[in-house]
Amino acid sequence: MGEEVTTYCENPKHVPILQNVVSTLNLGCPLDLKAIALKARNAEYNPKRFAAVVMRIREPKTTALLFASGKMICTGAKSVQDSKRAAKRYGRIVQKLGFDVVFKDFKIQNMVASAALPAPVKVVELSHSDHFMFILV
């Protein structure tokens, strides 16, 4: 399950749980995407559909998008720590394929969390609201 967000909450059932962490980084060298797709396991590359190699690992269960510029997006981690660990694993895989990888500019871009709320949320009213607060029934 995802990592619990540290926060004060009267009812532990309402604490948000991280579901997805997206990070980016620069591997510091240009990448030959075709070579990576041919040599690496769990990698796919179809340049007619998308300009990146899609690579997956099982632990932590994540997906990486590797671009020819050397930039990488890592998605699917359940914590910031797992996102960084996965990014390093992808970097090491690419390094073992003969690229001069340097792990730099690691940044968390997005986090998605979910929580059970004590009452339904009036989503339509919330979308028309000028304030940043939930409207509970």
Summary of the structure (lengths in Angstrom):
residues: 137
radius of gyration: 19.0
end to end distance: 28.9
largest distance: 58.4
contacts: 365
relative contact order: 0.24
helix: 24%
strand: 33%
